[in-house]
Amino acid sequence: MQRLVIRHTALTLVQGDITRQTVDAIVNAANSSLLGGGGVDGAIHRAGGPQILEECKRIRATKGECPTGQAVITTAGRLPAKRVIHTVGPVWKGGRHGEVALLRSAYTSSLALAAAERLRTIAFPSISTGAYRFPVTRAAAIALQAIAQHCQNMPDAHDEVRMVLFSPQDLDVYAEALSGLETSS
């Protein structure tokens, strides 16, 4: 586990399964339909049970699909977390279609929603780096910079923002990005 404290918030990196995190909210790397899918999205829906999908359907009925870079919140069902924040990251198309700004927005929208809901501990996966093919090295830098900026701007909003990386390789990439963030602060 690696940790950097930004004002009053711990930014922590861990390897593990996001569905097993005991936090106020986990973030789901969702697709815009909000109806579940593969990867992290599928794992969260399977582990959390049908309550999550039912709430997602209610959100869709009132607001429609979730746009890329935005976030919505639901129950966590059977998960140990209290809530699930569903955010839609961008599909990588070579980097010339606004992917960087959209990925940053996925993190900042999720954090803003968590702050508004007074959720003190949040766990994120590496958004868009699986099936959406965003290069993990670029994604790590964007994610950690977005989180650090949020923590600087809202120093009392959260106690911990945790990045939960499934593979040791992704953990190493995020650890290197965190080291770069430390030296630039």
Z-matrix of the N, CA and C atoms (Angstrom, degrees):
N
C 1 1.455
C 2 1.526 1 108.42
N 3 1.307 2 115.43 1 134.02
C 4 1.458 3 121.07 2 175.86
C 5 1.516 4 108.63 3 -120.60
N 6 1.334 5 115.48 4 147.16
C 7 1.457 6 119.26 5 -174.46
C 8 1.517 7 110.43 6 -144.46
N 9 1.323 8 114.89 7 141.30
C 10 1.460 9 123.31 8 172.69
C 11 1.520 10 106.21 9 -130.76
N 12 1.335 11 117.03 10 128.08
C 13 1.460 12 120.23 11 178.22
C 14 1.526 13 108.03 12 -94.64
N 15 1.317 14 115.17 13 123.75
C 16 1.462 15 122.56 14 179.06
C 17 1.522 16 106.44 15 -113.88
N 18 1.318 17 114.63 16 107.99
C 19 1.463 18 122.31 17 -171.74
C 20 1.526 19 108.37 18 55.17
N 21 1.326 20 119.98 19 -105.80
C 22 1.468 21 120.83 20 -177.90
C 23 1.524 22 112.93 21 -109.98
N 24 1.317 23 117.61 22 7.60
C 25 1.470 24 120.95 23 -174.25
C 26 1.520 25 110.64 24 -114.04
N 27 1.324 26 116.20 25 131.43
C 28 1.458 27 121.18 26 174.86
C 29 1.524 28 108.90 27 -84.85
N 30 1.314 29 116.66 28 125.68
C 31 1.466 30 123.12 29 172.03
C 32 1.516 31 105.15 30 -101.44
N 33 1.330 32 115.78 31 112.17
C 34 1.453 33 122.07 32 -170.90
C 35 1.518 34 111.16 33 -117.98
N 36 1.329 35 116.24 34 140.92
C 37 1.463 36 122.35 35 174.23
C 38 1.518 37 108.63 36 -112.30
N 39 1.332 38 116.37 37 129.53
C 40 1.463 39 120.92 38 176.08
C 41 1.524 40 109.54 39 -139.36
N 42 1.311 41 115.47 40 151.89
C 43 1.460 42 119.80 41 171.07
C 44 1.519 43 106.62 42 -94.87
N 45 1.331 44 116.11 43 135.82
C 46 1.452 45 117.53 44 179.13
C 47 1.512 46 112.89 45 167.30
N 48 1.315 47 113.25 46 -165.70
C 49 1.459 48 123.71 47 -178.14
C 50 1.528 49 107.78 48 -106.42
N 51 1.307 50 117.23 49 117.40
C 52 1.463 51 120.64 50 -176.29
C 53 1.528 52 112.36 51 -62.16
N 54 1.318 53 117.87 52 -26.19
C 55 1.466 54 119.90 53 -179.21
C 56 1.529 55 112.20 54 -72.30
N 57 1.317 56 117.97 55 -9.28
C 58 1.469 57 121.65 56 -179.98
C 59 1.524 58 113.43 57 -105.78
N 60 1.318 59 116.85 58 9.34
C 61 1.464 60 120.54 59 -177.37
C 62 1.527 61 110.94 60 -82.30
N 63 1.318 62 115.21 61 126.55
C 64 1.457 63 121.30 62 176.79
C 65 1.532 64 107.13 63 -93.01
N 66 1.312 65 114.74 64 90.89
C 67 1.467 66 123.58 65 -177.50
C 68 1.530 67 108.10 66 -140.30
N 69 1.324 68 115.65 67 172.65
C 70 1.461 69 118.39 68 176.86
C 71 1.526 70 111.10 69 -67.73
N 72 1.344 71 116.65 70 -39.00
C 73 1.469 72 119.71 71 -179.81
C 74 1.517 73 110.75 72 -147.43
N 75 1.323 74 114.52 73 140.49
C 76 1.460 75 119.73 74 167.14
C 77 1.525 76 106.90 75 -107.59
N 78 1.312 77 114.74 76 150.67
C 79 1.458 78 120.21 77 178.95
C 80 1.520 79 108.10 78 -101.67
N 81 1.303 80 114.90 79 132.43
C 82 1.455 81 122.57 80 178.91
C 83 1.522 82 109.20 81 -100.63
N 84 1.316 83 116.68 82 126.96
C 85 1.464 84 121.97 83 172.73
C 86 1.528 85 106.39 84 -79.46
N 87 1.309 86 115.60 85 82.85
C 88 1.463 87 122.92 86 -171.91
C 89 1.521 88 111.79 87 -87.79
N 90 1.328 89 115.25 88 169.30
C 91 1.459 90 119.62 89 167.45
C 92 1.531 91 106.95 90 -101.20
N 93 1.298 92 116.61 91 166.25
C 94 1.469 93 120.20 92 -172.44
C 95 1.529 94 113.81 93 -63.36
N 96 1.332 95 117.27 94 -21.69
C 97 1.469 96 119.47 95 -179.94
C 98 1.526 97 112.32 96 -72.20
N 99 1.332 98 117.15 97 -22.69
C 100 1.464 99 123.73 98 -176.12
C 101 1.530 100 113.05 99 63.64
N 102 1.316 101 117.98 100 15.51
C 103 1.469 102 120.88 101 -175.12
C 104 1.518 103 113.55 102 -102.68
N 105 1.319 104 116.85 103 19.39
C 106 1.464 105 120.56 104 -179.84
C 107 1.514 106 110.53 105 87.01
N 108 1.294 107 115.35 106 167.73
C 109 1.457 108 120.86 107 -177.86
C 110 1.514 109 109.37 108 -173.34
N 111 1.322 110 115.45 109 -143.63
C 112 1.454 111 120.52 110 179.20
C 113 1.513 112 110.87 111 -100.87
N 114 1.308 113 117.12 112 -170.45
C 115 1.461 114 123.04 113 175.37
C 116 1.512 115 113.03 114 54.70
N 117 1.329 116 115.25 115 -138.72
C 118 1.464 117 122.17 116 -179.23
C 119 1.525 118 110.38 117 -57.90
N 120 1.319 119 117.04 118 -43.49
C 121 1.459 120 122.18 119 -178.59
C 122 1.530 121 111.03 120 -56.85
N 123 1.310 122 116.18 121 -50.99
C 124 1.460 123 120.20 122 179.67
C 125 1.519 124 112.25 123 -63.14
N 126 1.332 125 116.67 124 -41.16
C 127 1.469 126 120.90 125 -179.86
C 128 1.528 127 111.04 126 -62.42
N 129 1.326 128 117.04 127 -41.75
C 130 1.465 129 120.52 128 179.88
C 131 1.527 130 110.71 129 -66.69
N 132 1.316 131 117.37 130 -43.87
C 133 1.468 132 120.01 131 178.82
C 134 1.533 133 111.27 132 -64.38
N 135 1.337 134 117.33 133 -40.98
C 136 1.478 135 119.68 134 179.26
C 137 1.525 136 111.14 135 -65.51
N 138 1.332 137 116.31 136 -47.42
C 139 1.467 138 119.92 137 -176.67
C 140 1.523 139 112.07 138 -70.93
N 141 1.333 140 117.34 139 -34.81
C 142 1.460 141 120.79 140 -176.97
C 143 1.508 142 114.72 141 -81.87
N 144 1.325 143 116.19 142 -22.40
C 145 1.455 144 119.75 143 178.52
C 146 1.521 145 113.74 144 88.11
N 147 1.339 146 116.21 145 -178.89
C 148 1.462 147 122.49 146 -171.30
C 149 1.528 148 115.26 147 -67.10
N 150 1.325 149 118.50 148 -18.42
C 151 1.471 150 119.96 149 -179.58
C 152 1.529 151 111.43 150 -60.01
N 153 1.333 152 116.44 151 -37.79
C 154 1.459 153 120.22 152 -178.43
C 155 1.529 154 109.84 153 -64.51
N 156 1.320 155 116.28 154 -47.65
C 157 1.462 156 120.42 155 179.96
C 158 1.526 157 111.13 156 -62.08
N 159 1.305 158 117.13 157 -40.55
C 160 1.470 159 120.07 158 -179.86
C 161 1.525 160 110.90 159 -62.15
N 162 1.326 161 116.94 160 -41.94
C 163 1.470 162 119.43 161 177.71
C 164 1.532 163 111.04 162 -67.45
N 165 1.328 164 116.20 163 -38.56
C 166 1.474 165 119.73 164 176.99
C 167 1.525 166 110.63 165 -60.91
N 168 1.324 167 116.95 166 -40.02
C 169 1.472 168 120.72 167 178.19
C 170 1.522 169 111.10 168 -63.95
N 171 1.339 170 117.07 169 -38.16
C 172 1.467 171 120.16 170 177.72
C 173 1.526 172 110.76 171 -65.95
N 174 1.313 173 116.61 172 -40.24
C 175 1.470 174 120.33 173 177.94
C 176 1.529 175 109.58 174 -62.93
N 177 1.331 176 116.89 175 -45.48
C 178 1.466 177 120.99 176 178.56
C 179 1.526 178 111.52 177 -59.83
N 180 1.322 179 116.31 178 -39.14
C 181 1.468 180 120.13 179 -178.25
C 182 1.526 181 111.61 180 -65.90
N 183 1.334 182 117.56 181 -30.53
C 184 1.465 183 119.75 182 -178.17
C 185 1.525 184 113.04 183 -97.78
N 186 1.348 185 117.60 184 -34.66
C 187 1.474 186 120.52 185 -174.07
C 188 1.524 187 113.85 186 -115.10
N 189 1.320 188 117.66 187 -12.65
C 190 1.461 189 120.25 188 -174.34
C 191 1.522 190 111.07 189 83.62
N 192 1.308 191 115.78 190 -163.85
C 193 1.465 192 120.39 191 -178.84
C 194 1.524 193 110.15 192 -69.08
N 195 1.310 194 115.52 193 161.48
C 196 1.466 195 121.59 194 178.48
C 197 1.532 196 108.35 195 -90.74
N 198 1.320 197 118.37 196 120.55
C 199 1.464 198 120.49 197 -179.61
C 200 1.531 199 112.13 198 -67.38
N 201 1.302 200 116.50 199 152.73
C 202 1.459 201 122.13 200 176.28
C 203 1.525 202 108.77 201 -57.72
N 204 1.333 203 115.14 202 133.59
C 205 1.454 204 121.31 203 179.61
C 206 1.512 205 114.38 204 89.86
N 207 1.327 206 118.09 205 -4.98
C 208 1.463 207 122.40 206 -179.13
C 209 1.528 208 110.07 207 -107.95
N 210 1.338 209 116.34 208 174.32
C 211 1.466 210 120.85 209 -176.54
C 212 1.526 211 110.99 210 -145.26
N 213 1.327 212 114.90 211 150.76
C 214 1.464 213 123.39 212 173.20
C 215 1.524 214 107.53 213 -134.50
N 216 1.325 215 116.74 214 165.42
C 217 1.466 216 120.36 215 -175.53
C 218 1.524 217 111.16 216 -128.05
N 219 1.342 218 115.51 217 143.40
C 220 1.464 219 122.09 218 177.40
C 221 1.528 220 109.50 219 -137.42
N 222 1.313 221 114.03 220 178.39
C 223 1.453 222 121.88 221 169.43
C 224 1.531 223 108.61 222 -61.42
N 225 1.314 224 116.18 223 166.92
C 226 1.464 225 120.79 224 175.01
C 227 1.529 226 111.69 225 -105.68
N 228 1.331 227 116.76 226 2.45
C 229 1.461 228 119.14 227 178.18
C 230 1.519 229 111.21 228 56.53
N 231 1.329 230 116.18 229 -125.63
C 232 1.470 231 121.95 230 -176.98
C 233 1.531 232 113.92 231 -86.69
N 234 1.319 233 117.52 232 2.22
C 235 1.467 234 120.12 233 -179.95
C 236 1.530 235 110.34 234 -70.53
N 237 1.334 236 118.00 235 156.47
C 238 1.467 237 119.45 236 176.53
C 239 1.531 238 113.36 237 -71.62
N 240 1.320 239 118.07 238 -16.20
C 241 1.468 240 122.02 239 174.87
C 242 1.526 241 109.04 240 -74.14
N 243 1.322 242 116.14 241 162.14
C 244 1.460 243 120.21 242 178.66
C 245 1.530 244 112.00 243 -85.32
N 246 1.335 245 116.95 244 -35.68
C 247 1.458 246 121.59 245 -175.78
C 248 1.518 247 109.98 246 -139.80
N 249 1.337 248 115.68 247 161.31
C 250 1.464 249 122.14 248 172.55
C 251 1.522 250 107.86 249 -121.51
N 252 1.321 251 115.27 250 126.84
C 253 1.460 252 121.55 251 173.86
C 254 1.524 253 106.05 252 -100.62
N 255 1.306 254 116.45 253 119.56
C 256 1.471 255 122.20 254 -178.79
C 257 1.523 256 107.74 255 -98.39
N 258 1.317 257 116.73 256 122.30
C 259 1.459 258 120.23 257 177.27
C 260 1.516 259 109.37 258 -129.20
N 261 1.314 260 115.96 259 150.17
C 262 1.460 261 121.61 260 -177.95
C 263 1.522 262 108.66 261 -109.44
N 264 1.326 263 115.00 262 114.56
C 265 1.458 264 120.24 263 176.06
C 266 1.519 265 110.08 264 -88.17
N 267 1.323 266 116.08 265 166.60
C 268 1.463 267 120.03 266 -178.14
C 269 1.522 268 113.07 267 -81.75
N 270 1.325 269 115.31 268 151.39
C 271 1.461 270 121.72 269 168.93
C 272 1.528 271 106.21 270 -80.61
N 273 1.321 272 117.05 271 132.15
C 274 1.468 273 121.81 272 179.38
C 275 1.518 274 109.78 273 -71.30
N 276 1.339 275 115.44 274 124.61
C 277 1.465 276 121.46 275 178.99
C 278 1.521 277 110.14 276 -126.59
N 279 1.326 278 116.66 277 32.19
C 280 1.449 279 121.00 278 178.61
C 281 1.513 280 114.66 279 99.06
N 282 1.308 281 118.31 280 -5.53
C 283 1.443 282 121.74 281 175.51
C 284 1.511 283 116.31 282 91.91
N 285 1.302 284 117.85 283 4.51
C 286 1.473 285 120.82 284 -177.95
C 287 1.527 286 113.13 285 -111.35
N 288 1.309 287 116.38 286 18.52
C 289 1.465 288 120.17 287 -176.82
C 290 1.534 289 111.29 288 -126.53
N 291 1.326 290 115.87 289 31.94
C 292 1.466 291 120.34 290 176.96
C 293 1.509 292 114.86 291 78.71
N 294 1.339 293 117.22 292 13.98
C 295 1.463 294 119.89 293 -175.08
C 296 1.530 295 113.01 294 -60.43
N 297 1.335 296 117.22 295 -39.61
C 298 1.467 297 120.49 296 -177.72
C 299 1.526 298 110.08 297 -62.85
N 300 1.316 299 117.46 298 -49.20
C 301 1.470 300 121.34 299 -179.92
C 302 1.529 301 111.12 300 -63.74
N 303 1.318 302 117.09 301 -38.45
C 304 1.467 303 120.25 302 179.72
C 305 1.525 304 111.74 303 -68.28
N 306 1.330 305 117.14 304 -38.42
C 307 1.467 306 119.51 305 177.80
C 308 1.525 307 109.76 306 -66.74
N 309 1.324 308 116.78 307 -45.25
C 310 1.468 309 120.18 308 177.10
C 311 1.534 310 109.55 309 -56.93
N 312 1.315 311 117.16 310 -43.70
C 313 1.458 312 121.76 311 -179.99
C 314 1.529 313 112.26 312 -63.56
N 315 1.321 314 118.02 313 -35.28
C 316 1.472 315 120.43 314 177.23
C 317 1.530 316 110.33 315 -59.94
N 318 1.336 317 116.03 316 -41.73
C 319 1.468 318 119.66 317 178.01
C 320 1.526 319 111.21 318 -71.44
N 321 1.322 320 117.85 319 -47.96
C 322 1.466 321 119.70 320 -175.73
C 323 1.526 322 112.03 321 -68.35
N 324 1.330 323 117.81 322 -35.82
C 325 1.473 324 120.57 323 176.41
C 326 1.522 325 110.71 324 -64.54
N 327 1.315 326 116.42 325 -40.96
C 328 1.469 327 120.83 326 178.42
C 329 1.522 328 111.05 327 -64.43
N 330 1.329 329 116.52 328 -44.12
C 331 1.464 330 120.57 329 179.84
C 332 1.524 331 111.63 330 -66.94
N 333 1.315 332 117.70 331 -38.92
C 334 1.464 333 121.23 332 177.78
C 335 1.531 334 110.53 333 -63.62
N 336 1.317 335 116.49 334 -41.50
C 337 1.463 336 121.04 335 178.03
C 338 1.530 337 110.27 336 -65.10
N 339 1.325 338 117.12 337 -43.05
C 340 1.466 339 121.24 338 177.76
C 341 1.532 340 110.56 339 -60.73
N 342 1.325 341 116.65 340 -43.00
C 343 1.469 342 120.22 341 179.45
C 344 1.530 343 110.52 342 -64.49
N 345 1.325 344 116.66 343 -43.09
C 346 1.466 345 120.79 344 179.95
C 347 1.524 346 111.68 345 -62.58
N 348 1.335 347 115.88 346 -32.80
C 349 1.474 348 121.23 347 -179.92
C 350 1.533 349 112.31 348 -89.91
N 351 1.327 350 116.44 349 3.08
C 352 1.470 351 123.06 350 -179.66
C 353 1.535 352 112.66 351 59.02
N 354 1.309 353 115.31 352 42.19
C 355 1.464 354 121.44 353 177.94
C 356 1.520 355 107.75 354 -92.32
N 357 1.310 356 117.20 355 116.76
C 358 1.463 357 122.61 356 -170.03
C 359 1.529 358 113.52 357 -84.16
N 360 1.346 359 117.35 358 -30.45
C 361 1.469 360 121.06 359 -178.47
C 362 1.522 361 108.94 360 -124.40
N 363 1.344 362 115.51 361 128.30
C 364 1.466 363 121.75 362 -174.77
C 365 1.520 364 108.66 363 -131.52
N 366 1.320 365 116.43 364 137.43
C 367 1.472 366 121.65 365 176.74
C 368 1.527 367 109.03 366 -118.74
N 369 1.329 368 115.69 367 126.69
C 370 1.462 369 123.26 368 179.15
C 371 1.514 370 110.76 369 -109.74
N 372 1.337 371 117.35 370 146.69
C 373 1.462 372 120.93 371 164.35
C 374 1.533 373 107.53 372 -88.97
N 375 1.294 374 116.57 373 -179.94
C 376 1.468 375 121.32 374 173.49
C 377 1.531 376 106.53 375 -84.16
N 378 1.318 377 116.27 376 97.94
C 379 1.460 378 122.65 377 -172.89
C 380 1.532 379 111.30 378 -69.34
N 381 1.315 380 115.43 379 134.30
C 382 1.482 381 125.29 380 173.76
C 383 1.525 382 115.40 381 74.08
N 384 1.337 383 119.10 382 2.76
C 385 1.466 384 119.32 383 -175.56
C 386 1.526 385 113.96 384 -92.91
N 387 1.311 386 117.21 385 -1.34
C 388 1.463 387 120.71 386 176.92
C 389 1.518 388 110.26 387 -93.82
N 390 1.321 389 115.70 388 -110.77
C 391 1.469 390 121.49 389 -177.49
C 392 1.524 391 112.73 390 -61.99
N 393 1.347 392 117.67 391 -23.88
C 394 1.468 393 120.52 392 -179.61
C 395 1.529 394 112.49 393 -84.70
N 396 1.324 395 117.91 394 -3.56
C 397 1.474 396 126.47 395 167.85
C 398 1.532 397 116.10 396 61.31
N 399 1.320 398 119.39 397 22.77
C 400 1.461 399 120.42 398 175.94
C 401 1.529 400 106.88 399 -68.37
N 402 1.334 401 119.49 400 130.04
C 403 1.471 402 120.42 401 -179.00
C 404 1.533 403 111.18 402 -58.44
N 405 1.324 404 116.15 403 125.53
C 406 1.463 405 120.88 404 -171.48
C 407 1.527 406 112.22 405 -62.33
N 408 1.313 407 119.13 406 -34.60
C 409 1.465 408 120.41 407 -179.87
C 410 1.527 409 110.37 408 -64.12
N 411 1.308 410 117.47 409 -44.33
C 412 1.473 411 121.25 410 177.24
C 413 1.519 412 110.69 411 -67.65
N 414 1.325 413 116.30 412 -42.64
C 415 1.467 414 120.48 413 -178.84
C 416 1.526 415 111.35 414 -62.25
N 417 1.322 416 117.57 415 -39.54
C 418 1.468 417 121.24 416 -179.65
C 419 1.524 418 110.45 417 -61.79
N 420 1.321 419 116.49 418 -46.46
C 421 1.467 420 119.69 419 -179.87
C 422 1.525 421 111.07 420 -62.89
N 423 1.314 422 117.32 421 -43.26
C 424 1.469 423 121.73 422 179.84
C 425 1.526 424 110.47 423 -63.63
N 426 1.328 425 116.59 424 -47.05
C 427 1.467 426 121.35 425 -178.24
C 428 1.523 427 110.90 426 -60.63
N 429 1.318 428 116.76 427 -50.92
C 430 1.460 429 119.92 428 -175.23
C 431 1.528 430 111.65 429 -68.34
N 432 1.321 431 117.38 430 -36.14
C 433 1.468 432 119.90 431 176.19
C 434 1.529 433 110.95 432 -65.48
N 435 1.330 434 116.84 433 -42.25
C 436 1.469 435 120.43 434 179.24
C 437 1.525 436 110.85 435 -63.18
N 438 1.324 437 116.51 436 -43.38
C 439 1.467 438 120.95 437 179.47
C 440 1.526 439 110.08 438 -65.08
N 441 1.335 440 116.69 439 -45.78
C 442 1.469 441 120.48 440 -179.40
C 443 1.524 442 111.16 441 -60.50
N 444 1.320 443 116.64 442 -42.87
C 445 1.471 444 120.50 443 179.24
C 446 1.523 445 111.01 444 -62.79
N 447 1.333 446 116.32 445 -42.83
C 448 1.466 447 120.61 446 177.90
C 449 1.533 448 110.06 447 -60.71
N 450 1.313 449 116.93 448 -44.22
C 451 1.468 450 120.50 449 -178.98
C 452 1.524 451 111.62 450 -66.66
N 453 1.321 452 117.34 451 -33.91
C 454 1.470 453 120.63 452 175.13
C 455 1.529 454 110.43 453 -66.07
N 456 1.330 455 116.29 454 -43.09
C 457 1.462 456 121.39 455 -176.82
C 458 1.521 457 113.82 456 -75.97
N 459 1.337 458 116.40 457 -28.19
C 460 1.471 459 121.24 458 -177.94
C 461 1.521 460 109.01 459 -130.15
N 462 1.334 461 118.11 460 69.28
C 463 1.459 462 121.40 461 -170.37
C 464 1.525 463 115.28 462 -64.07
N 465 1.306 464 118.45 463 -20.04
C 466 1.459 465 120.19 464 -178.23
C 467 1.526 466 113.57 465 -107.43
N 468 1.325 467 117.46 466 8.76
C 469 1.470 468 120.39 467 -174.55
C 470 1.528 469 113.12 468 -76.30
N 471 1.333 470 117.51 469 -35.76
C 472 1.469 471 120.36 470 -173.17
C 473 1.525 472 111.00 471 -137.32
N 474 1.315 473 115.22 472 153.47
C 475 1.459 474 120.84 473 173.39
C 476 1.529 475 110.90 474 -90.41
N 477 1.348 476 115.45 475 -38.93
C 478 1.468 477 119.45 476 -179.02
C 479 1.525 478 109.92 477 -148.43
N 480 1.322 479 114.72 478 137.78
C 481 1.459 480 122.39 479 167.51
C 482 1.520 481 105.23 480 -118.59
N 483 1.306 482 115.75 481 118.18
C 484 1.460 483 122.54 482 -173.23
C 485 1.520 484 110.23 483 -111.09
N 486 1.320 485 115.68 484 131.44
C 487 1.471 486 121.21 485 170.65
C 488 1.523 487 106.13 486 -97.43
N 489 1.321 488 116.51 487 120.17
C 490 1.459 489 122.01 488 -179.48
C 491 1.521 490 107.29 489 -106.97
N 492 1.324 491 115.61 490 108.63
C 493 1.460 492 122.13 491 -176.78
C 494 1.514 493 108.91 492 -102.45
N 495 1.323 494 115.33 493 130.55
C 496 1.456 495 120.36 494 -174.99
C 497 1.529 496 111.98 495 -73.19
N 498 1.324 497 117.93 496 -39.93
C 499 1.469 498 120.23 497 -175.22
C 500 1.528 499 111.37 498 -106.58
N 501 1.338 500 116.36 499 152.22
C 502 1.468 501 119.40 500 175.35
C 503 1.527 502 111.75 501 -61.55
N 504 1.328 503 116.83 502 -32.50
C 505 1.466 504 120.27 503 179.12
C 506 1.524 505 111.11 504 -64.28
N 507 1.330 506 117.37 505 -44.89
C 508 1.465 507 120.18 506 178.06
C 509 1.530 508 110.81 507 -65.30
N 510 1.326 509 117.31 508 -38.52
C 511 1.462 510 120.22 509 176.96
C 512 1.533 511 110.18 510 -59.44
N 513 1.322 512 117.25 511 -42.59
C 514 1.467 513 121.08 512 178.65
C 515 1.524 514 111.36 513 -62.12
N 516 1.326 515 117.06 514 -42.31
C 517 1.465 516 121.03 515 179.57
C 518 1.535 517 110.11 516 -63.67
N 519 1.319 518 117.17 517 -45.14
C 520 1.461 519 120.71 518 178.94
C 521 1.527 520 111.42 519 -66.82
N 522 1.332 521 117.74 520 -36.03
C 523 1.467 522 121.12 521 177.67
C 524 1.530 523 110.32 522 -62.92
N 525 1.318 524 116.92 523 -40.53
C 526 1.462 525 120.15 524 177.63
C 527 1.525 526 110.55 525 -65.47
N 528 1.328 527 116.99 526 -42.20
C 529 1.466 528 120.24 527 177.28
C 530 1.521 529 111.52 528 -64.38
N 531 1.329 530 117.24 529 -36.69
C 532 1.468 531 120.99 530 177.89
C 533 1.524 532 110.23 531 -66.17
N 534 1.326 533 117.89 532 -40.16
C 535 1.462 534 121.46 533 176.53
C 536 1.522 535 110.69 534 -60.73
N 537 1.328 536 116.59 535 -41.10
C 538 1.464 537 120.58 536 176.97
C 539 1.516 538 111.62 537 -64.18
N 540 1.312 539 116.69 538 -36.39
C 541 1.461 540 121.73 539 178.99
C 542 1.533 541 109.98 540 -67.41
N 543 1.342 542 116.92 541 -40.36
C 544 1.460 543 121.63 542 179.00
C 545 1.512 544 111.30 543 -62.47
N 546 1.325 545 116.93 544 -45.05
C 547 1.462 546 119.97 545 -176.33
C 548 1.533 547 112.30 546 -71.82
N 549 1.326 548 116.79 547 -24.51
C 550 1.470 549 119.24 548 179.33
C 551 1.530 550 112.39 549 -85.96
N 552 1.340 551 117.69 550 -12.11
C 553 1.481 552 120.07 551 -179.10
C 554 1.512 553 111.32 552 -79.73
